Amino acid sequence: MSLLIIVNAFLPATLIIHRTGKHGKPHRKPRSCLNSRIKPFSPDTKLANGGPEVHHRPKRGWIWNQFFVLEEHLGPEAQYVGKLHSNSDKGDGSVRYILSGDGAGTIFIIDEVTGDIHAAKSLDRERKTHYVLHAQALDRNTEEALEPKSEFIIKVQDINDNAPKFPDGPFVATVPEMSELGTSVLQITASDADDPTYGNSARIVYSILQGQPYFSVDPKTGIIRTALSDMDREAREHYTVIIQAKDMAGQVGGLSGSTTINITLTDVNDNPPMFPQKNYQLYVPESAQVGKAVGKIKANDEDLGINADIKYSIINSEGANMFSISTERDTREGIISLKKPLNYERKKTYTLHIEGTNTHVDPRFSYLGSFKDTATLKITVGDVDEAPVFSIDHYIMDVYENSPSGTEVGAVTARDPDSRNSPVRYFLDSKEEGVRLFRIDESSGLIRTTQPLDREDVSWHNITVMASEVDSPSLLSHVHVTVQVLDVNDNPPEIATDGEVIVCESSRPGQVSETINFTASIIARRRRFNHLTQDLYELPIVVWDGGEPSLSGTSTLTLRVCPCQSHGRIRMCQGEAFLSSAGLSTGALIAILLCIVILLAIVVLFVTLRRSKKEPLIISEEDIRENVVTYDDEGGGEEDTEAFDIIALRNPAAAEELKFRRDVRPEGRKHCARSRGRRSASAEPDEPDVHEFIRQRLAEADMDTGGPPYDSLQTYAYEGQGSPTGSVSPLDTPAAQSEQDYNFLDDWGPEFQKLAELYAEADSDATT
């Protein structure tokens, strides 16, 4: 047995596969006519002699194919889809056909006896393109399956029932003005819900319904382009273009849809700025403030955005010196401001040549000309009633102190700057502190004192003079006046007597003890003072100044005598004050002084013992090497020269007589002086040979057994007799009383105090 599926012949040609018999082959026949049915080949045959039928059971199988049904069927009857038939069906109604799957029983109805399938509803391919169903043949009596369940598909056949649509419309597009012909603006695409693989239902063609002759559209791609060149935004900015999309390749009967595109021309800088007028006038009062805006001017530019930005400038020197111009960002106006003060009396009009230039120039349109324009602005200066103006900005005057009340100090002058030259009234600012010392004549501006001034109290006074017009008292101006009080000799000189003047005990006659009033000095008239005898002196002083008239003053100075250190520094006065303030008794002071004396004695003894100790000349008796011997003893001045007395070179015989040990200390000062006197007195004209003397001394040194065992160096300096300058040695100077003043030793400190006293005693003895 087999199941035969019969479909409508008016659908596209399909193949029906009929599987029959054990040795049967598939039989394919095309569908060729409407409502034709394909009859299956029956395997059941009767014998020729009328014997019983022999049944050959073939291999079971389905004859299958796709069913097709047209969408959108609107007829009164259900649309016939196809037929199911089993080889087991003998037409007696014993076979029952069952249909299951998508839409079975609702959309697709099957006749259980005949197997005919009908579509009970109108179908829409755009909603569902095909349905999958299952067919089965059963024995009506036993409900046994005569054939296995078989699957087949019912496809919904497309018809052109959907027009093209623009899902993204309407559209907005822009294109620069002055664009070239054929410049691309926008590409649009329409969609069609019909089957693009079947027929021309979804084949779309584009056309322009509105927008000619400015724009065009490509029929296949939907690209919109400019159809005219040099479209001017300033002439027309917005365009509405309607594009149609039609299916069926644009043939008659095709469906269509349309959309709208709003196209705007964008701006380019193809227009220069233009002043509406060539000449303008502006009134500015002379009271206008410097730096403030006084007027506006504007050039028009038909472009937009930065293409319309304008920079203004004043191109003539007369206007540029007095005025400036800047661009207001939002309104693109030229704001004119004042650079210097105006003066109606000096200049009443100004002429400004103003230029407006585009800041963003497009070189593509340079052929259109320069993108700038000029205009002339005439400014008229208005006369304004102004406050008085002083002749100078600051007055400096002077007046002598102690001048009587009403003394003239000086005068200020102010005038009305306006052409009518109104009279001016003067007055002082009453808020200032120094105004009570002066008054001013309100008509002449003359300033006078109201009371005598004292320079020693206040030497400078600052006042403010104000001026106003008699006709317009509300307009005020002011000026600062500085008054200097000049000095007169009205104070006698004085000496400050608050402190004491210190006089040192060691003061010398003529020594300055203190300087007062920069030029007067206190000078000691005697050599020494003693604070134990008298420690306080009172000195009356009269001082005169050099003024006119000359004044004098008398004061008394207190002088205190104190022991001083070197350079006049006080040594004892402050110490005594300290000890007294500490409350020390006389016994305690004596004990302290005794301790100090004992300590000093110990120090002197230690130093004396150390100096008297002699160092051996030879470190070791066995060391016979050459050595350099160092002597640390401080020299004795001129007394040491006896070791190498120049007389030994001049008179060897006398030297032999005066020969003595070098390590013996020379005699005292008086002996040295007498020796020098004797040596100076011996001026021998006949001196022996120096070379012979040196030879003898060398031999003597070699033969001296008591000398040191190592080499020693002895030098003898002999200038000779041929020097034209003679001898400059103090050894040859005759002993005479020195006229040297040894008072300077007092300034050398306590170390030389004793020496200064010795010389002072010697000078005193010599004077006596």
C-alpha positions in Angstrom: 0.0 0.0 0.0 1.0 3.6 -0.4 -0.4 7.1 0.4 -0.9 9.5 -2.4 -0.8 13.2 -1.9 -2.6 15.1 -4.6 -2.1 18.9 -4.9 -3.7 21.7 -6.8 -2.4 21.9 -10.4 -2.5 25.7 -10.7 0.4 25.9 -8.3 4.0 25.9 -9.7 4.9 22.5 -11.2 6.0 20.0 -8.6 7.0 16.4 -8.6 5.0 13.6 -7.1 7.0 10.5 -6.0 4.9 7.3 -6.1 6.5 4.3 -4.5 4.6 1.1 -5.5 5.2 -2.7 -5.5 8.2 -4.6 -4.4 9.8 -4.1 -7.7 8.1 -0.9 -8.6 10.0 2.3 -9.4 9.1 5.8 -8.5 6.9 7.4 -11.1 7.3 11.2 -11.6 4.8 13.2 -13.6 4.5 17.0 -13.8 1.3 18.7 -12.8 -0.1 20.1 -16.0 -3.7 21.1 -15.7 -6.1 22.6 -13.3 -7.8 20.2 -10.8 -6.1 17.3 -12.4 -5.6 14.4 -10.1 -2.8 11.9 -10.3 -4.2 8.4 -9.9 -2.0 5.9 -8.2 -1.0 2.6 -9.9 -2.9 -0.1 -8.1 -1.0 -3.3 -7.3 -4.2 -5.3 -6.8 -5.2 -7.2 -10.0 -7.7 -9.8 -11.0 -6.9 -13.0 -12.9 -8.1 -13.3 -16.4 -10.1 -16.4 -15.6 -11.9 -14.5 -12.8 -10.1 -16.3 -10.0 -9.5 -14.7 -6.7 -7.3 -11.6 -6.5 -3.8 -12.1 -5.5 -2.5 -9.3 -3.2 1.1 -8.4 -3.4 2.1 -6.2 -0.4 4.5 -3.6 -1.5 7.1 -1.9 0.6 5.3 0.8 2.6 6.1 4.4 1.8 4.6 7.9 1.2 4.3 9.8 -2.0 5.2 13.3 -0.7 5.6 16.9 -2.0 5.2 20.4 -0.8 1.7 21.9 -0.7 1.3 25.5 -1.8 -1.5 27.9 -0.9 -1.9 31.5 -1.9 -1.9 34.1 0.8 -4.6 36.6 1.2 -7.4 34.3 -0.3 -10.7 36.2 -0.1 -13.0 33.8 -1.9 -16.4 32.6 -0.5 -15.2 29.1 -0.2 -12.3 27.5 1.5 -9.2 27.4 -0.6 -8.4 23.8 -1.8 -4.9 22.8 -0.8 -4.5 19.1 -1.8 -5.5 15.5 -1.3 -4.3 12.5 0.8 -4.9 9.0 -0.5 -3.7 5.6 0.7 -3.3 2.5 -1.4 -5.3 0.7 1.2 -8.3 2.8 0.5 -10.8 0.9 -1.7 -13.3 3.7 -1.7 -15.6 1.9 0.8 -15.0 4.4 3.6 -13.1 2.0 5.7 -10.0 4.3 5.8 -10.0 7.3 8.0 -7.5 10.1 7.3 -6.1 12.2 10.2 -4.1 15.5 9.9 -2.0 16.9 12.8 0.6 19.7 13.1 0.7 23.5 12.6 -2.9 24.8 12.1 -4.4 21.3 11.8 -8.1 21.5 12.6 -8.2 25.3 12.7 -6.5 26.6 9.5 -6.3 23.4 7.6 -9.3 21.0 7.5 -9.2 17.5 6.1 -12.0 15.3 4.9 -11.5 12.0 6.8 -13.1 9.9 4.1 -11.8 11.5 0.9 -8.5 13.0 2.3 -9.2 16.4 0.7 -7.4 19.3 2.5 -8.8 22.9 2.5 -7.5 26.2 4.0 -10.3 27.6 6.1 -8.7 31.0 6.7 -6.9 33.6 4.7 -3.1 33.3 5.3 -0.5 36.0 5.4 3.0 35.0 4.2 4.5 38.0 5.9 3.3 36.6 9.2 4.1 32.9 8.6 5.7 31.5 5.5 5.0 27.8 5.9 3.3 25.1 8.1 4.6 21.6 9.0 1.9 19.0 9.2 1.7 15.2 9.7 -0.7 12.8 7.8 -1.9 9.3 8.9 -4.3 6.7 7.5 -6.2 4.5 10.0 -8.6 1.6 9.7 -11.9 3.0 10.7 -13.1 -0.2 12.3 -10.0 -1.2 14.2 -8.2 2.2 14.5 -5.1 0.5 13.4 -2.6 2.5 11.4 -2.6 1.5 7.8 0.3 3.7 7.0 3.0 5.1 9.2 2.8 8.8 10.1 4.3 11.0 7.4 5.4 14.8 7.5 4.8 17.3 4.8 5.0 21.1 4.4 2.4 23.6 3.3 4.1 26.8 2.0 2.2 30.1 1.7 2.6 31.5 -1.8 3.6 35.2 -1.9 1.6 37.8 -3.7 2.5 41.6 -4.0 0.4 42.8 -1.1 3.0 45.0 0.6 4.1 48.5 -0.5 7.7 49.7 0.0 8.2 51.7 3.3 10.9 54.0 4.7 11.2 53.0 8.4 13.6 55.8 9.2 11.8 58.7 7.6 11.3 61.5 7.5 14.9 62.5 7.0 16.9 65.7 7.7 20.1 66.5 5.7 22.5 69.4 5.1 24.7 70.4 2.3 27.1 73.4 2.1 25.9 76.2 0.0 27.7 77.0 -3.2 28.4 73.2 -3.6 29.3 71.8 -7.0 26.8 70.0 -9.2 26.2 66.3 -8.1 27.4 66.7 -4.6 26.0 63.8 -2.5 23.5 64.8 0.1 22.0 61.6 1.6 21.3 58.0 0.8 17.8 56.6 1.7 16.7 52.9 1.6 13.1 51.6 1.5 12.1 48.1 2.6 9.4 45.8 1.1 7.9 42.9 3.2 7.2 40.8 0.1 9.3 37.8 -0.8 12.4 39.2 -2.6 13.2 35.7 -4.0 9.9 35.4 -5.8 9.0 37.6 -8.7 9.3 41.4 -8.6 7.2 42.0 -5.6 10.2 43.3 -3.6 12.2 44.9 -6.4 12.2 48.7 -5.7 12.9 51.7 -7.9 13.4 55.3 -6.5 12.1 58.5 -8.0 11.8 62.1 -6.9 8.3 63.6 -6.6 9.2 67.0 -5.2 12.5 68.9 -5.1 13.3 69.5 -8.8 15.3 71.1 -10.2 17.5 71.5 -7.1 18.0 67.8 -6.3 17.9 64.4 -7.9 17.9 60.7 -6.8 19.6 57.6 -8.1 16.8 55.1 -9.0 18.7 52.1 -7.8 20.8 53.2 -4.8 18.5 56.0 -3.5 21.4 58.5 -3.2 20.2 62.1 -3.3 22.5 64.7 -5.0 22.5 68.4 -5.9 21.1 69.1 -9.3 22.1 72.8 -9.4 25.5 74.4 -8.8 26.2 77.4 -6.5 23.0 77.3 -4.5 23.0 80.4 -2.3 21.9 80.0 1.3 21.3 83.7 1.6 18.8 83.3 -1.2 17.1 80.1 0.0 18.2 78.0 3.0 15.6 75.2 3.4 14.3 72.7 0.8 11.7 69.9 1.0 12.3 66.8 -1.2 9.8 63.9 -1.6 11.2 60.6 -2.8 9.0 57.7 -4.0 9.9 54.0 -3.8 7.9 51.6 -6.1 8.0 47.8 -6.3 7.5 45.5 -9.3 10.6 47.3 -10.7 8.4 50.4 -11.2 6.0 48.6 -13.6 2.3 49.5 -13.8 0.4 47.8 -11.0 3.3 48.0 -8.5 2.9 49.3 -5.0 4.7 52.4 -3.8 5.7 54.4 -0.7 7.2 57.8 -0.2 9.2 59.8 2.3 10.2 63.4 2.9 13.8 64.8 3.2 14.3 68.3 4.7 17.5 69.6 3.3 19.2 72.7 4.7 22.0 74.6 3.0 24.8 75.3 5.6 26.7 78.6 5.5 30.1 79.3 4.1 31.8 82.7 4.2 30.8 84.0 0.8 29.6 87.4 2.0 31.7 90.4 3.2 30.6 92.6 6.2 28.7 95.7 5.1 28.0 98.9 7.0 24.4 100.0 6.4 25.6 103.5 6.1 28.8 105.2 5.1 28.5 108.1 7.6 27.5 108.1 11.2 27.3 110.8 13.9 27.7 110.4 17.7 27.4 112.9 20.6 29.7 112.5 23.6 29.8 114.9 26.5 33.2 116.0 27.7 32.5 114.6 31.1 32.6 111.0 29.7 34.8 108.8 31.8 38.0 107.4 30.3 37.7 103.6 29.6 33.9 103.7 29.4 31.8 103.0 26.3 30.5 106.1 24.5 28.8 104.5 21.5 28.2 101.6 19.1 28.5 100.8 15.4 27.6 97.6 13.6 28.4 96.1 10.2 26.0 93.5 8.8 27.1 90.1 7.5 24.7 87.8 5.8 26.7 84.7 6.8 26.3 82.8 10.1 28.5 81.7 13.0 32.2 82.3 12.7 31.7 83.3 9.1 30.0 86.4 10.3 32.6 87.3 13.0 33.9 90.9 12.5 36.9 92.7 13.9 36.6 96.5 14.1 39.5 98.9 14.1 40.0 102.7 13.9 42.4 103.3 11.0 43.0 107.0 11.3 45.4 108.5 13.9 43.1 111.3 15.0 40.4 108.8 16.1 42.8 106.1 17.3 44.6 108.5 19.7 41.4 109.4 21.6 39.1 106.4 21.1 39.3 102.6 21.0 36.9 100.1 19.5 36.2 96.4 20.4 33.8 93.7 19.2 30.9 92.6 21.4 30.8 88.8 21.0 27.0 88.2 21.0 25.7 91.1 19.0 28.9 91.6 16.9 28.7 95.3 17.5 31.7 97.6 17.6 31.9 99.2 21.1 33.6 102.6 21.0 35.4 103.6 24.3 37.2 106.8 25.4 41.0 106.6 25.8 41.7 110.1 27.0 39.7 112.9 28.7 37.7 115.1 26.4 37.8 118.9 26.6 35.2 120.9 24.9 37.2 124.1 25.1 40.2 122.5 23.3 38.5 120.3 20.6 34.9 120.0 19.8 34.8 117.3 17.1 36.6 114.1 16.1 36.4 112.1 12.9 36.9 108.3 13.1 37.4 106.0 10.1 36.2 102.6 11.2 36.9 99.3 9.3 35.1 96.0 9.8 36.9 92.8 8.6 35.9 89.2 8.7 38.1 87.1 11.0 37.7 83.8 9.1 38.1 84.2 5.4 37.6 81.2 3.1 40.2 81.3 0.3 37.8 79.5 -2.1 35.8 82.7 -2.4 38.6 85.2 -2.6 37.5 85.9 -6.2 34.4 87.6 -4.7 36.6 90.5 -3.4 37.9 91.8 -0.1 35.9 90.7 3.0 35.9 94.1 4.7 34.1 97.5 4.7 34.7 101.0 6.1 32.5 103.8 7.5 33.1 107.3 8.9 32.0 108.3 12.4 31.9 111.9 13.4 31.9 112.5 17.2 30.7 115.8 18.6 32.0 116.8 22.0 29.3 118.3 24.3 30.0 121.1 26.7 29.5 120.2 30.4 29.7 122.4 33.4 32.9 121.3 35.2 34.3 121.9 38.6 37.1 124.5 39.1 40.6 123.5 38.2 43.6 124.5 40.4 46.7 125.9 38.8 48.9 123.1 40.2 48.2 119.7 41.7 50.0 120.3 45.1 51.0 123.5 46.9 54.0 123.8 49.3 54.1 126.9 51.5 56.2 128.1 54.5 55.9 130.4 57.4 58.2 131.3 60.3 57.4 130.0 63.7 56.1 132.4 66.3 54.7 134.6 63.6 51.7 136.6 64.8 48.1 135.5 64.0 47.0 136.6 60.6 50.4 136.1 58.9 50.1 135.3 55.2 51.2 131.8 54.3 50.4 131.7 50.6 47.6 131.7 48.1 46.0 129.0 45.9 44.4 129.7 42.5 41.6 127.9 40.7 39.6 128.8 37.6 36.4 127.7 35.9 37.4 125.5 32.9 34.1 126.3 31.1 33.9 129.0 28.5 31.7 131.2 30.7 34.5 131.4 33.4 32.3 131.7 36.5 33.9 133.1 39.7 35.3 130.6 42.2 34.9 130.4 46.0 37.5 128.8 48.3 37.2 127.2 51.7 39.1 124.7 53.9 38.0 121.1 54.6 36.6 121.3 58.1 37.2 117.6 58.8 41.0 117.9 59.0 42.7 118.5 62.3 45.1 121.2 61.2 42.3 123.4 59.8 42.0 125.4 63.1 45.5 126.8 62.6 44.7 128.4 59.3 42.0 130.3 57.5 41.5 131.2 53.8 39.9 134.1 52.0 37.0 132.7 50.0 37.5 135.1 47.1 41.3 135.4 46.7 42.4 132.0 48.0 44.9 133.7 50.4 45.8 131.5 53.4 46.7 133.0 56.8 47.5 131.7 60.3 45.1 131.9 63.1 47.7 131.6 65.9 51.5 131.5 66.3 53.1 128.2 65.3 55.8 126.4 67.1 58.3 124.5 64.9 59.5 122.4 67.8 56.0 121.2 68.3 54.9 120.5 64.7 57.2 121.3 61.8 54.8 120.4 58.9 51.1 121.0 58.5 48.8 119.4 55.8 45.5 121.1 54.9 43.0 120.6 52.0 41.6 123.6 50.1 38.3 123.1 48.2 36.9 125.3 45.4 33.5 125.6 43.9 31.8 127.8 41.3 29.6 130.5 42.8 26.9 129.6 40.3 27.2 125.8 40.8 28.3 125.1 44.4 27.7 121.4 44.0 30.7 121.0 41.7 33.7 120.8 44.0 37.4 120.3 43.4 40.2 120.1 46.0 43.9 120.4 46.3 46.4 119.5 49.0 48.5 122.2 50.7 51.6 121.5 52.8 52.8 124.2 55.1 56.4 124.1 56.5 57.1 125.9 59.7 60.5 127.6 59.5 62.8 127.8 62.5 63.8 130.9 64.4 66.3 131.1 67.3 63.9 131.0 70.2 65.5 128.2 72.3 68.8 128.8 74.2 71.4 126.0 74.1 71.4 123.4 76.9 73.8 120.7 78.1 72.4 117.5 79.4 73.4 117.2 83.0 71.7 113.9 83.8 74.8 111.8 83.9 78.3 112.2 85.3 81.5 112.8 83.3 84.3 110.4 84.2 87.9 111.7 84.6 90.7 109.2 84.7 93.3 109.6 87.5 96.1 109.2 84.9 94.8 112.0 82.7 97.5 114.2 81.3 97.4 118.0 80.7 95.5 118.7 77.5 93.8 115.3 77.4 90.1 115.3 76.4 87.9 113.7 79.0 84.4 114.3 77.4 82.8 115.9 74.3 79.6 117.8 74.7 77.3 119.5 72.1 79.4 118.0 69.4 82.0 120.8 69.4 82.8 121.5 73.1 85.3 119.2 75.0 86.4 119.0 78.6 90.2 119.1 78.9 92.3 118.2 82.0 94.6 121.1 83.0 96.9 119.0 85.3 98.6 115.7 85.0 97.2 113.5 87.7 94.0 113.2 89.8 93.5 111.0 92.9 89.9 109.8 93.6 91.0 109.2 97.2 91.8 112.9 97.7 88.7 114.2 95.7 86.4 112.1 93.6 83.8 114.7 92.5 84.2 118.1 90.8 81.4 120.5 89.7 82.2 122.4 86.5 79.9 125.4 85.6 79.5 125.8 81.8 78.1 128.7 79.8 77.0 127.8 76.2 76.2 130.4 73.4 74.6 129.6 70.0 75.2 131.3 66.7 71.7 132.4 66.0 70.2 135.8 65.5 69.9 136.9 68.2 72.5 134.8 70.0 71.2 132.9 73.1 73.1 131.4 75.9 72.5 128.8 78.6 74.3 127.9 81.9 74.7 124.3 83.2 76.8 122.6 85.8 78.5 119.3 85.0 79.5 116.8 87.7 82.9 115.1 87.0 83.9 111.9 88.8 87.6 110.8 89.2 88.1 107.1 88.7 91.2 104.8 88.1 91.1 103.8 84.4 92.6 101.0 82.3 94.4 101.6 79.1 92.6 103.6 76.4 90.7 105.4 79.1 88.4 102.5 80.1 87.1 102.8 83.7 88.7 100.2 86.0 87.5 100.8 89.5 84.4 103.1 89.7 82.0 100.5 88.6 83.7 97.8 90.7 83.5 99.8 93.8 79.8 100.4 93.1 79.3 96.7 92.7 81.1 95.8 95.9 79.2 98.4 97.8 75.9 97.3 96.5 76.8 93.7 97.4 77.1 94.8 101.1 80.7 93.7 101.7 82.4 95.0 104.8 85.9 96.6 105.0 87.3 93.5 106.6 86.1 91.4 103.7 87.6 93.7 101.2 91.0 93.6 103.0 90.9 89.8 103.1 90.2 89.7 99.4 93.1 92.1 98.6 95.5 90.0 100.8 94.6 86.9 98.8 95.2 88.6 95.6 98.6 89.9 96.8 99.7 86.4 97.9 98.7 84.9 94.6 100.6 87.6 92.7 103.7 87.0 94.9 103.6 83.2 94.1 103.3 83.9 90.4 106.2 86.3 90.4 108.4 83.8 92.4 107.6 81.0 90.0 108.5 83.1 87.0 111.7 84.3 88.6 112.8 80.8 89.4 112.1 79.6 86.0 114.0 82.3 84.3 117.1 81.8 86.6 117.3 78.2 85.7 120.0 77.6 83.0 119.8 74.9 80.4 123.0 73.0 79.6 124.7 73.9 76.4 125.5 70.2 75.6 122.7 67.7 75.7 125.1 64.7 75.8 128.9 64.6 76.4 129.2 61.7 74.0 127.2 63.4 71.2 129.9 65.2 69.1 127.6 65.8 66.1 126.9 69.3 64.9 123.9 70.8 66.7 121.9 73.9 66.5 121.5 75.4 70.0 118.3 77.3 70.8 118.3 80.0 73.4 114.9 81.0 74.8 116.1 83.9 76.9 114.7 87.2 75.9 117.4 89.7 74.9 118.4 92.6 77.0 118.2 95.2 74.2 121.3 97.2 73.5 123.2 95.5 76.4 123.5 92.3 74.3 125.5 94.1 71.6 128.6 94.0 73.9 129.0 90.3 72.9 129.8 91.6 69.4 131.0 95.1 70.1 132.0 97.0 67.0 134.9 98.4 69.0 136.6 95.0 68.8 136.8 95.4 65.1 138.0 98.9 65.2 140.5 98.5 68.1 141.5 94.9 68.8 143.9 96.0 71.5 141.2 97.7 73.5 139.0 94.6 73.0 141.7 92.4 74.6 141.7 94.6 77.6 137.9 94.5 77.9 137.6 90.8 77.3 135.2 89.0 79.6 132.9 86.0 79.4 129.9 86.3 77.2 127.8 84.3 79.6 128.4 86.9 82.4 125.5 89.3 82.7 126.5 92.9 81.7 126.3 95.7 84.2 123.4 97.9 84.8 121.9 100.6 82.7 124.2 103.4 84.0 127.3 101.3 83.2 126.0 100.7 79.7 125.5 104.3 79.2 129.0 105.1 80.4 130.4 102.4 78.2 128.6 103.8 75.2 129.9 107.2 76.1 133.5 105.9 76.2 133.1 104.0 72.9 131.6 107.0 71.3 134.4 109.1 72.5 137.1 106.9 71.1 137.1 107.8 67.5 140.4 106.5 66.3 141.6 107.7 63.0 144.1 104.8 62.7 142.4 101.5 62.8 144.3 98.1 62.4 143.7 95.6 59.7 140.3 93.9 60.2 141.4 90.8 58.4 144.3 90.4 60.9 141.8 90.8 63.8 139.5 88.1 62.5 142.5 85.7 62.0 143.6 86.3 65.5 140.1 85.6 66.9 139.9 82.4 64.8 143.2 81.2 66.2 142.0 82.1 69.7 138.8 80.1 69.2 140.7 77.1 67.9 143.1 77.1 70.9 140.4 77.7 73.5 140.0 74.5 75.5 137.1 75.8 77.6 134.9 76.4 74.5 132.2 74.0 73.3 133.4 70.8 71.5 131.3 71.5 68.4 131.5 74.1 65.7 130.2 77.5 66.4 129.5 80.5 64.1 130.7 84.0 65.0 129.8 86.9 62.8 131.3 90.4 62.7 129.6 93.2 60.9 132.0 96.0 59.9 130.8 98.7 57.6 134.1 100.3 57.1 135.4 103.8 57.0 134.5 104.8 53.5 130.7 105.3 53.9 129.7 108.9 53.0 126.8 108.7 55.4 128.8 107.9 58.4 127.6 105.7 61.2 123.9 105.5 62.0 124.4 103.3 65.1 123.1 104.6 68.4 126.2 103.2 70.0 128.2 106.2 68.8 125.6 108.7 69.9 126.8 110.9 72.8 124.9 110.4 76.0 122.5 113.3 76.3 119.2 114.0 78.1 116.3 112.7 75.9 113.5 115.1 75.0 111.2 112.2 74.3 107.7 112.4 75.8 107.0 109.1 77.5 103.3 109.9 78.4 102.2 107.5 75.7 103.2 104.7 78.0 100.1 105.5 80.0 98.0 104.3 77.1 99.8 100.9 76.9 98.0 99.3 79.8 98.9 98.2 83.3 101.9 96.3 82.0 103.8 99.5 81.3 102.3 101.5 84.2 105.5 101.1 86.3 107.8 102.0 83.4 105.7 105.2 82.8 106.1 106.2 86.4 109.9 105.7 86.3 110.3 107.9 83.2 108.0 110.4 84.7 110.2 110.6 87.8 113.3 110.9 85.7 111.7 113.7 83.7 110.8 115.4 87.0 114.4 115.1 88.3 115.8 116.5 85.1 113.4 119.4 85.2 114.3 120.1 88.8 
